[in-house]
């Protein structure tokens, strides 16, 4: 999958590892995103399906502002 902000792909492909179980979650981090000031429209885009013909079981997205950026 990848994340788009206001129609622009800001992450490139983000791979989702297979955990072998829907109950076993992993944290996937993506650093270094730079966004324009002001409101943004976030879109989660599923690029392809996995081995089990599904994409991912996503629980939450957390964004953190980095100091000095």
Backbone as a chain_set.jsonl record, in Angstrom:
{"seq": "XXXXXXXXXXXXXXXXXXXXXXXXXXXXXXXXXXXXXXXXXXXXXXXXXXXXXXXXXXXXXXXXXXXXX", "coords": {"N": [[0.834, -1.176, 0.0], [0.273, 2.38, -0.243], [0.542, 5.803, 0.919], [-1.371, 8.619, 0.21], [-1.39, 12.128, 0.166], [-3.54, 14.68, -0.21], [-3.827, 13.885, -2.882], [-1.247, 13.262, -3.724], [1.306, 10.893, -3.901], [3.064, 10.253, -1.12], [4.647, 8.402, 0.16], [5.567, 6.241, -1.36], [5.821, 2.738, -2.233], [4.814, 0.695, 0.501], [5.709, -2.109, 2.027], [3.889, -4.9, 3.378], [4.457, -7.181, 5.785], [3.861, -10.723, 5.956], [2.309, -12.112, 8.736], [1.33, -14.497, 9.421], [-0.985, -14.806, 10.855], [-4.183, -13.374, 11.542], [-4.471, -12.283, 14.011], [-1.971, -11.596, 14.879], [-0.157, -8.856, 14.982], [1.981, -6.36, 13.487], [4.178, -3.553, 13.78], [4.5, -1.028, 11.432], [6.649, 1.34, 10.247], [7.145, 4.565, 8.844], [9.348, 6.943, 8.079], [10.217, 10.447, 7.689], [8.318, 11.861, 6.151], [7.202, 14.696, 4.44], [4.985, 17.271, 4.629], [2.81, 19.748, 3.204], [1.864, 22.83, 4.784], [-1.267, 23.202, 6.5], [-4.663, 21.938, 5.972], [-4.955, 18.475, 5.08], [-5.835, 15.824, 2.87], [-6.021, 12.515, 3.52], [-5.31, 9.477, 1.945], [-5.486, 6.036, 1.837], [-4.013, 3.752, -0.165], [-4.423, 0.7, -1.643], [-2.16, -1.234, -3.172], [-1.64, -3.836, -4.172], [-2.65, -7.293, -3.833], [-1.96, -9.74, -1.261], [-0.326, -12.94, -0.603], [-2.455, -14.444, 0.358], [-4.592, -13.46, -0.98], [-5.53, -11.154, 0.13], [-5.088, -7.828, 1.504], [-4.199, -6.368, 3.915], [-4.54, -6.327, 7.491], [-5.355, -3.645, 8.998], [-4.907, -1.721, 11.858], [-4.537, 0.84, 13.114], [-3.473, 4.208, 12.358], [-0.789, 6.271, 13.13], [0.44, 9.471, 13.459], [3.244, 11.529, 13.895], [4.551, 14.609, 14.762], [7.655, 15.858, 13.885], [10.26, 17.557, 15.539], [11.652, 20.648, 14.447], [11.081, 20.545, 11.763]], "CA": [[0.0, 0.0, 0.0], [0.982, 3.645, -0.093], [-0.285, 6.881, 1.451], [-1.434, 9.851, -0.573], [-1.864, 13.314, 0.862], [-4.085, 15.619, -1.198], [-3.64, 13.354, -4.224], [0.168, 13.039, -4.055], [1.928, 9.763, -3.213], [4.15, 10.78, -0.29], [5.404, 7.336, 0.811], [6.022, 5.164, -2.218], [5.3, 1.453, -1.755], [5.106, 0.258, 1.864], [5.396, -3.542, 2.077], [3.256, -5.436, 4.58], [4.929, -8.558, 5.952], [2.895, -11.724, 6.404], [2.577, -12.54, 10.118], [0.817, -15.851, 9.581], [-2.232, -14.819, 11.62], [-4.884, -12.087, 11.613], [-4.347, -11.787, 15.383], [-0.573, -11.223, 15.129], [0.075, -7.584, 14.303], [3.321, -5.784, 13.534], [4.227, -2.108, 13.568], [5.2, -0.618, 10.221], [6.957, 2.758, 10.396], [7.644, 5.279, 7.668], [9.877, 8.223, 8.535], [10.655, 11.432, 6.71], [7.273, 12.456, 5.31], [7.113, 16.145, 4.52], [3.683, 17.712, 4.144], [2.568, 21.182, 3.165], [1.066, 23.341, 5.898], [-2.701, 23.294, 6.268], [-5.427, 20.682, 5.924], [-4.557, 17.452, 4.115], [-6.74, 14.691, 2.682], [-5.232, 11.282, 3.527], [-5.91, 8.346, 1.236], [-4.726, 4.795, 1.918], [-4.192, 3.103, -1.463], [-3.965, -0.688, -1.663], [-1.54, -1.415, -4.478], [-1.756, -5.211, -4.648], [-3.049, -8.253, -2.807], [-0.894, -10.617, -0.796], [-0.383, -14.374, -0.909], [-3.769, -14.98, 0.738], [-5.567, -12.684, -1.75], [-5.96, -10.012, 0.933], [-4.058, -6.792, 1.532], [-3.656, -6.246, 5.264], [-5.464, -6.041, 8.585], [-4.793, -2.425, 9.577], [-5.564, -1.373, 13.104], [-4.538, 2.284, 13.296], [-2.384, 5.002, 11.808], [-0.373, 7.287, 14.08], [1.356, 10.43, 12.863], [3.944, 12.296, 14.917], [5.282, 15.764, 14.257], [9.061, 15.877, 14.3], [10.756, 18.899, 15.829], [12.586, 21.235, 13.502], [10.75, 20.27, 10.347]], "C": [[0.878, 1.237, 0.0], [0.003, 4.689, 0.43], [-0.195, 8.088, 0.532], [-1.98, 10.963, 0.311], [-2.262, 14.327, -0.197], [-3.725, 15.196, -2.62], [-2.205, 13.072, -4.633], [0.703, 11.876, -3.225], [3.14, 10.286, -2.448], [5.018, 9.684, 0.319], [6.069, 6.373, -0.149], [5.494, 3.855, -1.644], [5.754, 1.14, -0.324], [4.735, -1.218, 1.943], [4.792, -3.939, 3.423], [3.708, -6.878, 4.732], [3.795, -9.492, 6.377], [3.279, -12.166, 7.806], [2.093, -13.951, 10.366], [-0.494, -15.942, 10.34], [-2.848, -13.427, 11.628], [-4.766, -11.479, 13.012], [-2.928, -11.343, 15.736], [-0.259, -9.972, 14.302], [1.533, -7.157, 14.418], [3.204, -4.276, 13.299], [5.043, -1.845, 12.31], [5.409, 0.887, 10.337], [7.488, 3.331, 9.087], [8.064, 6.665, 8.132], [10.095, 9.171, 7.369], [9.585, 11.996, 5.802], [7.266, 13.96, 5.513], [5.811, 16.575, 3.859], [3.624, 19.228, 4.107], [1.744, 21.581, 4.381], [-0.407, 23.361, 5.51], [-3.362, 21.937, 6.202], [-4.938, 19.761, 4.804], [-5.654, 16.401, 4.022], [-5.864, 13.453, 2.565], [-6.008, 10.19, 2.811], [-4.965, 7.162, 1.357], [-5.027, 4.019, 0.635], [-3.591, 1.704, -1.405], [-3.454, -0.997, -3.071], [-1.693, -2.826, -5.038], [-2.177, -6.112, -3.496], [-1.88, -9.152, -2.44], [-1.113, -12.058, -1.199], [-1.763, -14.964, -0.651], [-4.914, -14.261, 0.028], [-6.195, -11.561, -0.938], [-4.825, -9.003, 0.96], [-3.417, -6.72, 2.904], [-4.796, -6.026, 6.242], [-4.871, -4.845, 9.32], [-5.616, -1.998, 10.778], [-5.647, 0.132, 13.305], [-3.366, 2.903, 12.575], [-2.062, 6.074, 12.843], [0.657, 8.174, 13.395], [1.946, 11.284, 13.975], [4.714, 13.425, 14.25], [6.705, 15.729, 14.785], [9.504, 17.319, 14.512], [11.721, 19.371, 14.754], [12.269, 20.988, 12.045], [9.633, 21.152, 9.898]], "O": [[2.086, 1.15, 0.218], [-1.211, 4.489, 0.392], [0.887, 8.518, 0.132], [-2.906, 10.761, 1.095], [-1.43, 14.778, -0.984], [-3.366, 16.026, -3.456], [-1.96, 12.682, -5.774], [0.573, 11.866, -2.001], [4.125, 10.712, -3.051], [6.035, 9.993, 0.94], [7.058, 5.738, 0.217], [4.776, 3.877, -0.645], [6.927, 1.301, 0.015], [3.549, -1.547, 1.928], [5.14, -3.384, 4.465], [3.377, -7.718, 3.894], [2.876, -9.076, 7.082], [4.423, -12.549, 8.052], [2.402, -14.545, 11.399], [-1.063, -17.027, 10.465], [-2.139, -12.424, 11.71], [-4.945, -10.271, 13.171], [-2.717, -10.766, 16.802], [-0.117, -10.037, 13.081], [2.231, -7.558, 15.35], [2.244, -3.801, 12.691], [6.141, -2.376, 12.146], [4.445, 1.633, 10.508], [8.187, 2.656, 8.33], [7.224, 7.47, 8.535], [10.151, 8.755, 6.212], [9.915, 12.566, 4.762], [7.318, 14.437, 6.647], [5.565, 16.284, 2.688], [4.3, 19.908, 4.879], [1.012, 20.763, 4.94], [-0.749, 23.518, 4.338], [-2.706, 20.907, 6.356], [-4.56, 20.217, 3.725], [-6.331, 16.126, 5.012], [-5.063, 13.337, 1.638], [-7.202, 10.003, 3.04], [-3.786, 7.265, 1.021], [-6.18, 3.669, 0.382], [-2.397, 1.541, -1.149], [-4.221, -1.018, -4.033], [-1.858, -2.997, -6.246], [-2.071, -5.736, -2.328], [-0.931, -9.305, -3.21], [-1.971, -12.365, -2.027], [-2.194, -15.877, -1.356], [-6.077, -14.433, 0.394], [-7.272, -11.072, -1.28], [-3.723, -9.29, 0.491], [-2.223, -6.98, 3.046], [-5.883, -5.592, 5.861], [-3.99, -5.005, 10.165], [-6.844, -1.923, 10.725], [-6.714, 0.652, 13.634], [-2.397, 2.229, 12.225], [-2.969, 6.715, 13.374], [1.628, 7.682, 12.821], [1.236, 11.71, 14.886], [5.444, 13.205, 13.283], [6.93, 15.587, 15.987], [9.148, 18.2, 13.73], [12.507, 18.589, 14.219], [13.119, 21.205, 11.181], [9.211, 21.074, 8.745]]}, "num_chains": 1, "name": "protein.A"}
